[in-house]
């Protein structure tokens, strides 16, 4: 990751991995309806790339490549939040979903800040 020698390194690799893992664990407990099954599929597809693209950003070949990967992380975190909100609105009574919505929001802000700093 592009950072100065003295800057604090946040372990976002672990945090983004935990986000994707926690989503998968949460989804095991959700009642399957026609709508929720489709939302679950979309959520799985958007949550994993948050972690995968962050790993790729850390291995970026250039500052431009880094910024692009972080933008993808931000986009996927925002999309994950959408699917989580839809699941929560479908009368799904799972308190973990609210925690995951909060984490998606925080990750979106973190990646947004990283995009701005990489300019």
CNS distance restraints for C-alpha pairs under 8 A (distance, minus, plus):
assign (resid   1 and name CA) (resid  57 and name CA) 6.76 0.50 0.50
assign (resid   1 and name CA) (resid  58 and name CA) 4.40 0.50 0.50
assign (resid   1 and name CA) (resid  59 and name CA) 6.98 0.50 0.50
assign (resid   1 and name CA) (resid  60 and name CA) 7.43 0.50 0.50
assign (resid   1 and name CA) (resid  66 and name CA) 7.67 0.50 0.50
assign (resid   2 and name CA) (resid  58 and name CA) 7.80 0.50 0.50
assign (resid   2 and name CA) (resid  63 and name CA) 7.35 0.50 0.50
assign (resid   2 and name CA) (resid  66 and name CA) 7.94 0.50 0.50
assign (resid   3 and name CA) (resid   7 and name CA) 6.37 0.50 0.50
assign (resid  11 and name CA) (resid  15 and name CA) 6.53 0.50 0.50
assign (resid  12 and name CA) (resid  16 and name CA) 5.75 0.50 0.50
assign (resid  12 and name CA) (resid  54 and name CA) 7.66 0.50 0.50
assign (resid  13 and name CA) (resid  17 and name CA) 6.10 0.50 0.50
assign (resid  13 and name CA) (resid  51 and name CA) 6.38 0.50 0.50
assign (resid  13 and name CA) (resid  54 and name CA) 6.63 0.50 0.50
assign (resid  13 and name CA) (resid  55 and name CA) 6.44 0.50 0.50
assign (resid  14 and name CA) (resid  18 and name CA) 6.00 0.50 0.50
assign (resid  15 and name CA) (resid  19 and name CA) 6.19 0.50 0.50
assign (resid  16 and name CA) (resid  20 and name CA) 6.40 0.50 0.50
assign (resid  16 and name CA) (resid  50 and name CA) 6.31 0.50 0.50
assign (resid  16 and name CA) (resid  51 and name CA) 4.67 0.50 0.50
assign (resid  16 and name CA) (resid  54 and name CA) 7.78 0.50 0.50
assign (resid  17 and name CA) (resid  21 and name CA) 6.13 0.50 0.50
assign (resid  17 and name CA) (resid  48 and name CA) 7.73 0.50 0.50
assign (resid  17 and name CA) (resid  51 and name CA) 5.40 0.50 0.50
assign (resid  18 and name CA) (resid  22 and name CA) 5.78 0.50 0.50
assign (resid  19 and name CA) (resid  23 and name CA) 6.19 0.50 0.50
assign (resid  19 and name CA) (resid  47 and name CA) 7.30 0.50 0.50
assign (resid  19 and name CA) (resid 100 and name CA) 7.33 0.50 0.50
assign (resid  19 and name CA) (resid 103 and name CA) 7.39 0.50 0.50
assign (resid  19 and name CA) (resid 104 and name CA) 7.98 0.50 0.50
assign (resid  20 and name CA) (resid  24 and name CA) 6.42 0.50 0.50
assign (resid  20 and name CA) (resid  44 and name CA) 7.71 0.50 0.50
assign (resid  20 and name CA) (resid  47 and name CA) 5.16 0.50 0.50
assign (resid  20 and name CA) (resid  48 and name CA) 5.35 0.50 0.50
assign (resid  20 and name CA) (resid  50 and name CA) 7.79 0.50 0.50
assign (resid  20 and name CA) (resid  51 and name CA) 7.23 0.50 0.50
assign (resid  21 and name CA) (resid  25 and name CA) 6.27 0.50 0.50
assign (resid  22 and name CA) (resid  26 and name CA) 6.02 0.50 0.50
assign (resid  22 and name CA) (resid 100 and name CA) 7.84 0.50 0.50
assign (resid  23 and name CA) (resid  27 and name CA) 6.10 0.50 0.50
assign (resid  23 and name CA) (resid  44 and name CA) 7.59 0.50 0.50
assign (resid  23 and name CA) (resid  47 and name CA) 7.55 0.50 0.50
assign (resid  23 and name CA) (resid 100 and name CA) 7.14 0.50 0.50
assign (resid  24 and name CA) (resid  28 and name CA) 6.64 0.50 0.50
assign (resid  24 and name CA) (resid  44 and name CA) 7.06 0.50 0.50
assign (resid  25 and name CA) (resid  29 and name CA) 7.49 0.50 0.50
assign (resid  26 and name CA) (resid  30 and name CA) 7.16 0.50 0.50
assign (resid  26 and name CA) (resid  94 and name CA) 7.98 0.50 0.50
assign (resid  26 and name CA) (resid  96 and name CA) 6.69 0.50 0.50
assign (resid  26 and name CA) (resid  97 and name CA) 7.30 0.50 0.50
assign (resid  27 and name CA) (resid  40 and name CA) 6.98 0.50 0.50
assign (resid  30 and name CA) (resid  92 and name CA) 6.97 0.50 0.50
assign (resid  30 and name CA) (resid  94 and name CA) 7.65 0.50 0.50
assign (resid  31 and name CA) (resid  36 and name CA) 7.61 0.50 0.50
assign (resid  31 and name CA) (resid  92 and name CA) 7.66 0.50 0.50
assign (resid  32 and name CA) (resid  36 and name CA) 5.80 0.50 0.50
assign (resid  32 and name CA) (resid  37 and name CA) 5.73 0.50 0.50
assign (resid  33 and name CA) (resid  37 and name CA) 5.92 0.50 0.50
assign (resid  34 and name CA) (resid  38 and name CA) 6.74 0.50 0.50
assign (resid  35 and name CA) (resid  39 and name CA) 6.32 0.50 0.50
assign (resid  36 and name CA) (resid  40 and name CA) 5.85 0.50 0.50
assign (resid  36 and name CA) (resid  87 and name CA) 6.38 0.50 0.50
assign (resid  36 and name CA) (resid  90 and name CA) 7.66 0.50 0.50
assign (resid  37 and name CA) (resid  41 and name CA) 6.29 0.50 0.50
assign (resid  38 and name CA) (resid  42 and name CA) 6.40 0.50 0.50
assign (resid  39 and name CA) (resid  43 and name CA) 6.05 0.50 0.50
assign (resid  39 and name CA) (resid  83 and name CA) 5.82 0.50 0.50
assign (resid  39 and name CA) (resid  86 and name CA) 7.38 0.50 0.50
assign (resid  39 and name CA) (resid  87 and name CA) 6.87 0.50 0.50
assign (resid  40 and name CA) (resid  44 and name CA) 6.16 0.50 0.50
assign (resid  40 and name CA) (resid  83 and name CA) 7.46 0.50 0.50
assign (resid  40 and name CA) (resid  87 and name CA) 7.97 0.50 0.50
assign (resid  41 and name CA) (resid  45 and name CA) 6.31 0.50 0.50
assign (resid  42 and name CA) (resid  46 and name CA) 6.26 0.50 0.50
assign (resid  42 and name CA) (resid  83 and name CA) 6.99 0.50 0.50
assign (resid  43 and name CA) (resid  47 and name CA) 5.96 0.50 0.50
assign (resid  43 and name CA) (resid  79 and name CA) 7.79 0.50 0.50
assign (resid  43 and name CA) (resid  80 and name CA) 5.49 0.50 0.50
assign (resid  43 and name CA) (resid  83 and name CA) 5.59 0.50 0.50
assign (resid  43 and name CA) (resid  84 and name CA) 7.18 0.50 0.50
assign (resid  44 and name CA) (resid  48 and name CA) 6.44 0.50 0.50
assign (resid  45 and name CA) (resid  49 and name CA) 7.23 0.50 0.50
assign (resid  46 and name CA) (resid  50 and name CA) 7.07 0.50 0.50
assign (resid  46 and name CA) (resid  76 and name CA) 5.25 0.50 0.50
assign (resid  46 and name CA) (resid  77 and name CA) 7.17 0.50 0.50
assign (resid  46 and name CA) (resid  79 and name CA) 6.38 0.50 0.50
assign (resid  46 and name CA) (resid  80 and name CA) 5.52 0.50 0.50
assign (resid  47 and name CA) (resid  51 and name CA) 7.48 0.50 0.50
assign (resid  47 and name CA) (resid  76 and name CA) 6.55 0.50 0.50
assign (resid  47 and name CA) (resid  77 and name CA) 6.66 0.50 0.50
assign (resid  47 and name CA) (resid  80 and name CA) 5.72 0.50 0.50
assign (resid  48 and name CA) (resid  52 and name CA) 6.35 0.50 0.50
assign (resid  49 and name CA) (resid  53 and name CA) 5.59 0.50 0.50
assign (resid  49 and name CA) (resid  73 and name CA) 6.93 0.50 0.50
assign (resid  49 and name CA) (resid  76 and name CA) 6.63 0.50 0.50
assign (resid  50 and name CA) (resid  54 and name CA) 6.27 0.50 0.50
assign (resid  50 and name CA) (resid  72 and name CA) 7.47 0.50 0.50
assign (resid  50 and name CA) (resid  73 and name CA) 4.60 0.50 0.50
assign (resid  50 and name CA) (resid  74 and name CA) 7.45 0.50 0.50
assign (resid  50 and name CA) (resid  76 and name CA) 5.73 0.50 0.50
assign (resid  50 and name CA) (resid  77 and name CA) 6.16 0.50 0.50
assign (resid  51 and name CA) (resid  55 and name CA) 6.34 0.50 0.50
assign (resid  51 and name CA) (resid  73 and name CA) 7.47 0.50 0.50
assign (resid  52 and name CA) (resid  56 and name CA) 6.37 0.50 0.50
assign (resid  53 and name CA) (resid  57 and name CA) 6.01 0.50 0.50
assign (resid  53 and name CA) (resid  69 and name CA) 5.61 0.50 0.50
assign (resid  53 and name CA) (resid  70 and name CA) 7.06 0.50 0.50
assign (resid  53 and name CA) (resid  72 and name CA) 6.86 0.50 0.50
assign (resid  53 and name CA) (resid  73 and name CA) 5.93 0.50 0.50
assign (resid  54 and name CA) (resid  58 and name CA) 6.36 0.50 0.50
assign (resid  54 and name CA) (resid  69 and name CA) 6.70 0.50 0.50
assign (resid  54 and name CA) (resid  70 and name CA) 6.47 0.50 0.50
assign (resid  54 and name CA) (resid  73 and name CA) 6.41 0.50 0.50
assign (resid  55 and name CA) (resid  59 and name CA) 6.68 0.50 0.50
assign (resid  56 and name CA) (resid  60 and name CA) 6.15 0.50 0.50
assign (resid  56 and name CA) (resid  66 and name CA) 7.98 0.50 0.50
assign (resid  56 and name CA) (resid  69 and name CA) 6.84 0.50 0.50
assign (resid  57 and name CA) (resid  65 and name CA) 7.16 0.50 0.50
assign (resid  57 and name CA) (resid  66 and name CA) 4.75 0.50 0.50
assign (resid  57 and name CA) (resid  67 and name CA) 7.59 0.50 0.50
assign (resid  57 and name CA) (resid  69 and name CA) 5.21 0.50 0.50
assign (resid  57 and name CA) (resid  70 and name CA) 6.37 0.50 0.50
assign (resid  58 and name CA) (resid  66 and name CA) 7.20 0.50 0.50
assign (resid  59 and name CA) (resid  66 and name CA) 7.97 0.50 0.50
assign (resid  60 and name CA) (resid  65 and name CA) 5.56 0.50 0.50
assign (resid  60 and name CA) (resid  66 and name CA) 5.06 0.50 0.50
assign (resid  61 and name CA) (resid  65 and name CA) 6.23 0.50 0.50
assign (resid  61 and name CA) (resid  66 and name CA) 7.40 0.50 0.50
assign (resid  62 and name CA) (resid  66 and name CA) 6.21 0.50 0.50
assign (resid  63 and name CA) (resid  67 and name CA) 6.19 0.50 0.50
assign (resid  63 and name CA) (resid 118 and name CA) 7.18 0.50 0.50
assign (resid  64 and name CA) (resid  68 and name CA) 6.24 0.50 0.50
assign (resid  65 and name CA) (resid  69 and name CA) 6.29 0.50 0.50
assign (resid  66 and name CA) (resid  70 and name CA) 6.25 0.50 0.50
assign (resid  67 and name CA) (resid  71 and name CA) 6.14 0.50 0.50
assign (resid  67 and name CA) (resid 114 and name CA) 7.92 0.50 0.50
assign (resid  67 and name CA) (resid 115 and name CA) 5.83 0.50 0.50
assign (resid  67 and name CA) (resid 118 and name CA) 6.26 0.50 0.50
assign (resid  67 and name CA) (resid 119 and name CA) 7.95 0.50 0.50
assign (resid  68 and name CA) (resid  72 and name CA) 6.38 0.50 0.50
assign (resid  69 and name CA) (resid  73 and name CA) 6.31 0.50 0.50
assign (resid  70 and name CA) (resid  74 and name CA) 6.25 0.50 0.50
assign (resid  70 and name CA) (resid 111 and name CA) 6.02 0.50 0.50
assign (resid  70 and name CA) (resid 114 and name CA) 7.23 0.50 0.50
assign (resid  70 and name CA) (resid 115 and name CA) 6.49 0.50 0.50
assign (resid  71 and name CA) (resid  75 and name CA) 6.17 0.50 0.50
assign (resid  71 and name CA) (resid 111 and name CA) 7.01 0.50 0.50
assign (resid  71 and name CA) (resid 112 and name CA) 7.43 0.50 0.50
assign (resid  71 and name CA) (resid 115 and name CA) 6.55 0.50 0.50
assign (resid  72 and name CA) (resid  76 and name CA) 6.10 0.50 0.50
assign (resid  73 and name CA) (resid  77 and name CA) 6.10 0.50 0.50
assign (resid  73 and name CA) (resid 108 and name CA) 7.79 0.50 0.50
assign (resid  73 and name CA) (resid 111 and name CA) 6.79 0.50 0.50
assign (resid  74 and name CA) (resid  78 and name CA) 6.21 0.50 0.50
assign (resid  74 and name CA) (resid 107 and name CA) 7.17 0.50 0.50
assign (resid  74 and name CA) (resid 108 and name CA) 4.94 0.50 0.50
assign (resid  74 and name CA) (resid 109 and name CA) 7.83 0.50 0.50
assign (resid  74 and name CA) (resid 111 and name CA) 5.32 0.50 0.50
assign (resid  74 and name CA) (resid 112 and name CA) 6.45 0.50 0.50
assign (resid  75 and name CA) (resid  79 and name CA) 6.24 0.50 0.50
assign (resid  75 and name CA) (resid 108 and name CA) 7.65 0.50 0.50
assign (resid  76 and name CA) (resid  80 and name CA) 6.04 0.50 0.50
assign (resid  77 and name CA) (resid  81 and name CA) 6.27 0.50 0.50
assign (resid  77 and name CA) (resid 104 and name CA) 5.38 0.50 0.50
assign (resid  77 and name CA) (resid 105 and name CA) 7.45 0.50 0.50
assign (resid  77 and name CA) (resid 107 and name CA) 6.55 0.50 0.50
assign (resid  77 and name CA) (resid 108 and name CA) 5.68 0.50 0.50
assign (resid  78 and name CA) (resid  82 and name CA) 6.51 0.50 0.50
assign (resid  78 and name CA) (resid 104 and name CA) 6.69 0.50 0.50
assign (resid  78 and name CA) (resid 105 and name CA) 7.20 0.50 0.50
assign (resid  78 and name CA) (resid 108 and name CA) 6.19 0.50 0.50
assign (resid  79 and name CA) (resid  83 and name CA) 6.58 0.50 0.50
assign (resid  80 and name CA) (resid  84 and name CA) 6.17 0.50 0.50
assign (resid  80 and name CA) (resid 104 and name CA) 6.80 0.50 0.50
assign (resid  81 and name CA) (resid  85 and name CA) 6.07 0.50 0.50
assign (resid  81 and name CA) (resid 100 and name CA) 7.85 0.50 0.50
assign (resid  81 and name CA) (resid 101 and name CA) 5.45 0.50 0.50
assign (resid  81 and name CA) (resid 104 and name CA) 5.55 0.50 0.50
assign (resid  81 and name CA) (resid 105 and name CA) 6.99 0.50 0.50
assign (resid  82 and name CA) (resid  86 and name CA) 6.26 0.50 0.50
assign (resid  83 and name CA) (resid  87 and name CA) 6.22 0.50 0.50
assign (resid  84 and name CA) (resid  88 and name CA) 6.14 0.50 0.50
assign (resid  84 and name CA) (resid  97 and name CA) 6.46 0.50 0.50
assign (resid  84 and name CA) (resid 100 and name CA) 7.46 0.50 0.50
assign (resid  84 and name CA) (resid 101 and name CA) 6.23 0.50 0.50
assign (resid  85 and name CA) (resid  89 and name CA) 6.14 0.50 0.50
assign (resid  85 and name CA) (resid 101 and name CA) 7.00 0.50 0.50
assign (resid  86 and name CA) (resid  90 and name CA) 6.40 0.50 0.50
assign (resid  87 and name CA) (resid  91 and name CA) 7.54 0.50 0.50
assign (resid  87 and name CA) (resid  92 and name CA) 6.27 0.50 0.50
assign (resid  88 and name CA) (resid  92 and name CA) 5.24 0.50 0.50
assign (resid  88 and name CA) (resid  93 and name CA) 7.28 0.50 0.50
assign (resid  88 and name CA) (resid  94 and name CA) 7.75 0.50 0.50
assign (resid  88 and name CA) (resid  97 and name CA) 6.68 0.50 0.50
assign (resid  88 and name CA) (resid  98 and name CA) 7.71 0.50 0.50
assign (resid  94 and name CA) (resid  98 and name CA) 7.84 0.50 0.50
assign (resid  95 and name CA) (resid  99 and name CA) 7.00 0.50 0.50
assign (resid  96 and name CA) (resid 100 and name CA) 6.24 0.50 0.50
assign (resid  97 and name CA) (resid 101 and name CA) 6.11 0.50 0.50
assign (resid  98 and name CA) (resid 102 and name CA) 6.27 0.50 0.50
assign (resid  99 and name CA) (resid 103 and name CA) 6.24 0.50 0.50
assign (resid 100 and name CA) (resid 104 and name CA) 6.07 0.50 0.50
assign (resid 101 and name CA) (resid 105 and name CA) 6.21 0.50 0.50
assign (resid 102 and name CA) (resid 106 and name CA) 6.22 0.50 0.50
assign (resid 103 and name CA) (resid 107 and name CA) 6.05 0.50 0.50
assign (resid 104 and name CA) (resid 108 and name CA) 6.09 0.50 0.50
assign (resid 105 and name CA) (resid 109 and name CA) 6.36 0.50 0.50
assign (resid 106 and name CA) (resid 110 and name CA) 6.17 0.50 0.50
assign (resid 107 and name CA) (resid 111 and name CA) 6.07 0.50 0.50
assign (resid 108 and name CA) (resid 112 and name CA) 5.98 0.50 0.50
assign (resid 109 and name CA) (resid 113 and name CA) 6.13 0.50 0.50
assign (resid 110 and name CA) (resid 114 and name CA) 6.28 0.50 0.50
assign (resid 111 and name CA) (resid 115 and name CA) 6.15 0.50 0.50
assign (resid 112 and name CA) (resid 116 and name CA) 6.39 0.50 0.50
assign (resid 113 and name CA) (resid 117 and name CA) 6.21 0.50 0.50
assign (resid 114 and name CA) (resid 118 and name CA) 6.07 0.50 0.50
assign (resid 115 and name CA) (resid 119 and name CA) 6.74 0.50 0.50
